[in-house]
Amino acid sequence: MNIAANIETVQERIRRAAEKSGRKAEDIVLVAVTKTKPVDMIRTAFHCGVVHFGENRVQEYRKKHGSVDKSVKWHLIGQLQTNKVKYIINNIYLVHSLDREKLAAEMQRQCERADTTIDTLIEVNVSREETKSGLYEEELETFVDRMKNYDRIRVKGLMTIAPYTTETETARPYFALLKKRFDELKSRKLPENVAMTYLSMGMSGDFEAAILEGSNMVRIGSSIFGPRM
């Protein structure tokens, strides 16, 4: 496993896809997903220039975040349970999975207790798969408007997971649809604590298609660190 070579390959693929979409590689944030991976792999990737790292589970994040450089920016990309919110306040750079108002209320409560704020993305289930979390697209506008009631939450954009497929082109319509919703929200007046800054779409199997459809944040695990252990 040559993590440095893998990162170089991924970055080159990001650069090519970004250029095809009329942007630069620097416009795309690479989040290296470290689910089930040991701390030494994270340190290796960090020394290769990767700054953003993503974990699916709060428990695993808590085991790792104190063992790496403090400048690492941690993302929580998996579903977040309300009883775990208290463990990530003041430490997580970005939560990718705000998907229900009950979770927003708990984020608000914990932030008030700690006198802080939290940055998050709203997860959208564009494919409407029952096994996936996230709002349906028709719920998105109302949910965004209700964020004005949670001033300790700073919504920074949207996230989705496309259906798994070996044909990456079949994922593009899902990415295109969320980009459309992203642009629609960006063009309208939003609550003061909401901004459409990040569009988190694309993983190891489909990140190039996601970039071509407008993603500016990709979550890549196996293409950097190999299959899950």
TIDO-158846 format. One record per residue: residue in one letter; x, y, z of N, C-alpha, C in turn. Coordinates in steps of 0.2 Angstrom, whole numbers, plus 5000, padded with zeros to 4 digits. Layout:
% residues N
AXYZXYZXYZ
...
//
This chain:
% residues 229
M500449945000500050005000500450065000
N500450104994500850164994500450224994
I500250245000499850305001500050364997
A500650384998500850444994500750434987
A500850374984500750374976499950374975
N499550344980498850344979498550414979
I498850454984498650524984498850564978
E499450554976499650584969499150574964
T498950504963498550484958497850514958
V497550514964496950544966496950624964
Q497450654966497450724965497550744958
E497850704954497950704947497250694944
R496850644946496150634943495750694945
I495750724951495450784953495550834948
R496250844947496450904943496150894936
R496150844933495850834926495150844926
A494750814931494050824931493850894932
A494250934937494151004938494251044932
E494751024928494851064922494351054917
K494050994916493550984912492951014913
S492851034920492251064922492351144923
G492951164920493051234920493351264926
R493651224931493851244937494551224938
K494851234944495551214945495551164951
A496051124951496051074957496051104964
E496251164964496251204971495551214973
D495051214968494351234969493951174973
I494351114973494051054975494351034982
V493951024987494251004994494250924994
L494850894995494850824996494850805003
V494350765005494250735012494450665011
A494950645015495250575015494850545020
V494450495018494050455023494450395026
T494450395033494850355036494550305040
K493950285039493550235042493850165042
T493950145048494350075050495050085049
K495350145047496050145045496450165052
P497050145053497450155058497750225058
V497950255064498150325064498850335060
D499250285060499850295056499750305048
M499150285046498950295039498750365038
I498450395043498150465043498850505044
R499250495048499950535048500250535042
T500350475038500650475032500350515027
A499650515026499250555022499350635024
F499350645030499450715032500150745030
H500650705031501350725028501350725021
C500850695017500850705010500450765008
G500250805013499850865011499150865012
V498850805014498150805015497950835022
V497450885022497250915028496650895031
H496150875026495450865028495350785029
F495150765034495050685035494250675038
G493950625035493250605037493250545041
E492750545046492650485049491850475049
N491650405049490950395049490650395056
R491050375060490750355067491050405072
V490650435077490950475082491450435086
Q491250375088491750335092492450325089
E492450315083493150305080493450375079
Y493150425078493450495077493750515084
R493350495090493650515096494250475098
K494350415095494950375097495550405093
K495450435087495950455083496150535083
H495650575085495850645083496350675088
G496450645094496950665098497650645097
S497750595092498350565090498650585084
V498350645081498650665075498750745076
D499050775071499250845071498650885073
K498650935077498050975079497851015073
S498251025067497951065062497551025057
V497450955058497050915054496250945055
K495950945050495250965050494750905049
W494450885054494050825054493350845052
H493050795048492450795045492050735048
L491450745050491050685052490550675046
I490650615042490250605036489750555037
G489650515042489150465043488550495047
Q488050455048487450485051487650495058
L487350555061487550575068486950565072
Q487050525077486450515082486450575087
T485850595089485850655094486250645100
N486250585103486650575109487350575108
K487650585102488350585101488550655099
V488050705099488250775097488750805102
K488650795108489050825114489750805113
Y489950755110490650735109491050765103
I490650805099490950835093490950905094
I490650935098490651005099491351035100
N491451085096492151125097492751085094
N492651025091493150985088493050975080
I492450965078492350945071492351005067
Y492751005061492751055056492051065052
L491751005051491151005047490850935047
V490150945049489750885049489350885042
H489350825039489050815033488350795033
S488050775038487450735039486850765043
L486750825042486150855046485550835041
D485150795044484550775040483950775043
R483850805049483250805053483250865058
E482650885060482650945064482750925071
K482650865073482850835080483550845081
L483950825076484650835076484850905077
A484550955073484751025073484551045080
A484051025083483851055090484351035095
E484650975094485150945099485850985098
M485950995091486551035090486551105093
Q485951135092485851205095485951205102
R485651155106485651145113486351135115
Q486751095112487451075114487851135113
C487751175108488151235106488051285111
E487451295113487251345118487551335125
R487551265126487951245133488651265133
A488951255127489651265126489851335124
D489351375122489451445120489851445113
T489651405108490051395102489551385096
T489751375091489351365085489651295081
I489251275077489451215073489351225066
D489751195061489651205054489451135051
T488951135047488651075044488451085037
L488351025034488051025028487350985029
I486850995025486250965025486250905020
E486150845022486150785018485550775015
V485550765008484950755004484950685001
N484450655001484350584998484050594991
V484550614987484250624980484050564977
S484350504978484050444975483450414978
R483250444984482650414987482750344989
E483350314991483450254993483250245000
E482850195002482650185009483250175014
T483750145011484350125015484750185017
K484650245014485050305015484750355019
S485150395023484850445026484750505022
G484450565025484450625021483750645019
L483650715018483050735016482850725009
Y482250715007482050715000482150784997
E482250794991482350854988481750904989
E481150884989480550924990480550954997
E480950925002480950945009481450995010
L481851005005482451045007482351115008
E481951145004481851225004481551235011
T481051205013480751215020481251205025
F481651155025482151135030482651195031
V482851215025483351275025483051335028
D482451345027482051405030482051395037
R481951335040481851325047482551335051
M483051335047483751345050483851415054
K483351455052483451525055483251515063
N482951465065482751455072483351425076
Y483951405072484451375075485151415074
D485151475078485751515076486451495078
R486451445081487151415083487351365078
I486951345073487151305067487251345061
R487851335058488051375052488051325046
V487551325042487451275037487851305031
K488351255029488851275024488751245017
G488151215016488051185009487651115010
L487751075005487351015004487850955003
M487550895005487950835003487450775001
T487650734997487350674995487750614993
I487450554993487850494992487450464986
A487750454980487450424974487350354975
P486850324972486750244972487450214970
Y487550164973488150124971488050094964
T488550104960488550074953489250064951
T489350014946490050004943490050054937
E489550084935489550124929489450194932
T489950234932489950294936489550344932
E489450344926489050384922488250384924
T488050324927487350324929487250364936
A487850384939487750424945487650504943
R487850524937487850594935487250624936
P486650594934486050634935485850644942
Y486050604947485950624954486350684956
F486950684954487350734956487150804952
A486950794946486650854942486050884946
L485650844948485050864952485150904958
L485650874962485850914968486150974967
K486550984961486951044959486351094957
K485851074954485351114952484951144958
R484851104963484551124970485051174973
F485651154973486151204976486151274973
D486151274967486151334963485551374965
E484951344965484351374966484351404973
L484551374978484651394985485151454985
K485651444981486151504981485951564979
S485451564974485151624971484651654974
R484351624980483851654984484051684990
K483651724994483851745000483751695005
L484351685009484351625014484351655021
P484251615026484351635033485051655034
E485151705038485851725039486351675041
N486151625044486651565046486651515041
V486451525035486451475029486851505023
A487351465021487651485014487751425010
M487751435004487851374999488651384997
T489051355001489751355000490051294997
Y489851235001490151174999489551124996
L489751094991489351044988489750974988
S489550934993489950874995489650814991
M489950794986489750744981490350704979
G490250634979490750594975491250564980
M491350494979491750454983492250414978
S492550364981493150334977492850314970
G492250284970491950254963491650304959
D491550364961491150414956491350484957
F491950504960492150574962492250614955
E492450584950492650624944491950644941
A491450594941490750614938490450674942
A490550664949490350714954490650784952
I491250784951491650854950491350884943
L491250834938491050864932490350894932
E489950874937489250894939489250954944
G489850974946489851034950490151024958
S490250964960490550954966491150994968
N491151024974491851054976492151024982
M491850964984492150924990491950854989
V492550814989492450744987492750704993
R492450644995492550605001492850544998
I493550534999493850474996494250435001
G494050375001494350325006494750275002
S494450224999494850164997495350184991
S495250234987495750244982496350274985
I496350294992496950324995497250265000
F496750235004497050195009496850115008
G496550105002496450035001495750015004
P495549955002494849925005494849935012
R494249935015494149935022494349875025
M494649875031494949825035494349785038
//
